[in-house]
């Protein structure tokens, strides 16, 4: 039999199969790379609007390249209200934790080690960073109605208010829609008005936690954008106000 015109097909076929496999592998590698890139970008976008203290510290680490050790010790901490330069922000972010700061030869912070969460100490004092709004001092606090939802905000120091005073719209934001409220008339600078009286489960201020705080919720239009930190919190401390230094010091009773 004359095999002159029979063409071998094995090698070209194997080469084609190898080429297809190589193409598939490259496609998979590109797909995996794109998937990882999307995931990283997505995470980066998430921490641009941090939901809690853990994500705030992640964002600080990303922006400053400071090495932070012990992140696993941060659990369910609400977002902190921070302001000022980097060092001031670090002080506010880590206020609730014992931590060690290491600096380089130029005095720049290069490493922060979170040791543990601070424990409450009787007889301790709390120095609050403040700023002015007109004739009032403002302090950053975090509040929770039921322990599930947290709201971080600035509040006006008002030693003339018997209770913490909040806008009525915050009832839903704090998860207190199903809470029990009483309706009472309270005296304000604008006269006597109706208020819903309830109890906040927790309030955090400069790393200190205050529990079971009576609070009055009044119509937003009557309160405006203000929230008042009244004596239902301040009354648990001896309060010293230094207008010149713009600080408020709370001594635990």
C-alpha positions in Angstrom: 0.0 0.0 0.0 1.3 3.4 -1.0 1.5 5.7 2.0 2.9 8.6 0.1 -0.2 10.8 0.5 -1.1 9.9 4.1 -0.3 12.9 6.3 0.7 12.4 10.0 -1.8 14.2 12.2 -0.6 13.3 15.7 1.9 16.0 16.3 -0.2 18.9 14.9 -3.2 17.7 17.0 -1.1 17.5 20.2 0.3 21.0 19.5 -3.2 22.4 19.1 -4.3 20.8 22.4 -1.2 22.1 24.2 -1.9 25.6 22.8 -5.5 25.4 24.0 -4.5 24.3 27.5 -1.9 27.1 27.7 -4.6 29.6 26.6 -7.0 28.3 29.2 -4.3 28.6 31.9 -3.5 32.2 31.0 -7.2 33.0 31.0 -7.6 31.6 34.5 -4.6 33.4 35.8 -5.9 36.7 34.3 -9.4 36.0 35.8 -7.9 35.3 39.3 -5.8 38.4 39.1 -8.8 40.6 38.1 -10.9 39.0 40.9 -8.2 39.8 43.5 -7.8 43.3 42.2 -11.6 43.9 42.4 -11.7 42.5 46.0 -8.8 44.7 47.1 -10.4 47.8 45.5 -13.7 46.9 47.1 -12.2 46.6 50.5 -10.2 49.8 50.0 -13.4 51.6 49.2 -15.2 50.1 52.2 -12.6 51.4 54.7 -12.9 54.9 53.2 -16.2 55.1 55.1 -15.3 53.0 58.2 -18.2 51.4 60.0 -16.4 50.9 63.4 -13.2 51.5 65.2 -11.5 48.4 63.7 -12.0 49.8 60.1 -10.9 53.3 61.3 -7.6 51.9 62.5 -7.2 49.9 59.2 -7.6 53.2 57.3 -5.1 54.9 59.5 -2.6 52.1 58.9 -3.2 52.3 55.1 -2.8 56.1 55.0 0.2 56.5 57.3 2.0 53.1 56.8 2.3 52.8 60.6 2.6 49.2 61.6 -0.2 48.3 64.0 0.1 45.1 66.1 -2.8 43.5 68.1 -5.7 44.4 65.9 -7.4 41.2 67.0 -7.9 42.8 70.5 -10.4 45.3 69.0 -13.9 43.8 69.2 -17.2 45.5 68.4 -15.9 48.9 69.3 -18.0 51.8 67.9 -16.5 54.3 65.5 -14.6 57.2 67.3 -15.1 60.8 66.4 -11.6 62.1 65.6 -10.1 65.4 64.7 -6.8 67.2 64.5 -3.4 66.1 63.2 -2.3 62.5 62.9 -0.9 62.2 66.4 -4.1 63.7 67.9 -6.2 61.3 65.9 -4.1 58.4 67.1 -4.6 59.5 70.7 -8.4 59.6 70.2 -8.5 56.2 68.3 -6.6 54.3 70.9 -8.1 56.1 73.9 -9.9 52.9 75.1 -6.8 50.7 74.9 -3.4 50.4 76.7 -0.9 50.7 73.9 2.8 51.2 73.2 4.0 53.6 70.5 7.5 53.2 68.9 9.2 56.0 67.1 12.1 56.2 64.7 15.2 58.4 65.2 13.3 61.3 63.7 10.6 61.1 66.3 8.0 59.8 63.9 5.6 57.1 64.9 6.4 53.8 63.1 4.7 51.1 65.2 1.8 50.9 67.6 1.2 47.8 69.7 -2.3 47.3 71.2 -1.8 45.6 74.6 -5.3 45.3 76.0 -8.5 47.2 76.6 -8.4 49.6 79.5 -10.3 48.6 82.6 -12.5 50.9 84.6 -10.7 52.4 87.6 -12.4 54.0 90.5 -11.3 57.5 91.3 -9.8 58.1 87.9 -10.3 61.3 85.9 -11.2 61.8 82.3 -9.9 64.7 80.3 -12.2 65.5 77.3 -10.9 67.2 74.2 -13.4 70.0 73.3 -14.1 72.7 70.8 -16.3 75.8 70.9 -19.6 76.4 69.3 -20.6 79.9 70.2 -20.6 80.0 74.0 -20.8 76.3 74.4 -18.2 73.5 74.6 -18.6 70.4 72.4 -17.3 66.9 73.1 -17.3 63.8 71.0 -19.4 60.8 72.3 -20.8 57.5 71.1 -24.2 56.4 72.2 -26.3 53.3 71.8 -30.0 52.9 72.5 -30.1 49.1 72.9 -26.4 48.0 72.5 -27.0 47.0 68.8 -26.7 50.3 67.0 -24.2 53.1 67.7 -24.1 56.7 66.8 -20.9 58.8 67.1 -21.5 62.5 67.3 -20.6 65.9 68.9 -22.7 67.0 71.9 -23.0 70.3 73.7 -22.1 70.4 77.3 -25.1 71.7 79.2 -25.0 71.6 83.0 -28.4 73.2 83.0 -30.1 70.2 81.3 -31.3 67.5 83.7 -31.1 64.8 81.0 -29.3 64.0 77.8 -31.4 65.7 75.1 -31.5 64.3 71.5 -33.6 64.9 68.4 -36.6 62.7 68.0 -35.4 61.4 64.7 -32.6 59.5 66.5 -35.0 57.1 68.1 -34.9 54.9 64.9 -31.2 55.5 64.3 -30.5 54.1 67.8 -32.7 51.1 67.3 -35.2 52.3 70.0 -38.4 52.2 68.0 -39.8 49.4 70.2 -38.5 50.9 73.4 -40.9 52.1 76.1 -41.2 55.9 76.4 -43.1 58.2 78.6 -44.3 61.7 77.6 -43.3 64.5 79.8 -43.0 68.3 79.6 -39.5 69.6 80.1 -38.1 73.1 80.5 -35.8 74.4 77.8 -34.3 77.8 76.9 -37.3 78.2 74.5 -39.9 77.4 77.1 -41.8 74.2 78.1 -42.1 71.5 75.4 -43.2 67.9 75.2 -40.6 65.2 75.2 -40.4 61.4 74.9 -38.4 60.1 77.9 -36.4 56.9 77.4 -33.2 55.2 78.5 -30.0 54.9 76.5 -28.2 51.6 77.2 -24.7 53.0 76.9 -22.7 56.2 76.3 -19.0 56.1 75.6 -16.9 59.2 76.3 -13.1 59.3 76.1 -12.9 55.6 76.6 -15.3 55.6 79.7 -18.6 53.8 79.5 -21.7 55.1 81.2 -24.8 52.9 81.3 -28.6 53.3 81.7 -28.8 57.0 80.9 -32.2 58.8 81.0 -32.6 60.8 77.8 -35.2 63.2 76.4 -36.1 63.1 72.7 -37.8 66.2 71.3 -39.0 67.2 67.9 -36.1 68.0 65.5 -37.6 71.4 64.6 -37.5 72.5 68.2 -34.0 71.2 69.0 -32.4 72.0 65.6 -29.2 70.1 64.9 -28.0 70.2 68.5 -27.7 67.4 71.1 -27.2 68.1 74.8 -25.0 66.2 77.2 -26.9 66.9 80.4 -26.7 66.0 84.1 -28.0 62.4 83.6 -24.3 61.8 82.5 -22.4 64.8 83.9 -24.0 64.3 87.3 -22.2 61.0 87.8 -18.9 63.0 87.9 -17.4 66.0 89.5 -16.9 68.4 86.5 -14.1 70.9 86.0 -14.3 73.2 83.0 -11.2 75.1 81.8 -12.3 77.6 79.2 -8.8 78.8 78.4 -7.4 75.3 77.8 -10.8 74.3 76.2 -10.8 71.1 78.3 -13.3 69.4 80.6 -12.1 67.1 83.3 -14.5 64.6 84.8 -13.6 63.0 88.2 -15.5 59.8 89.0 -17.5 60.1 92.2 
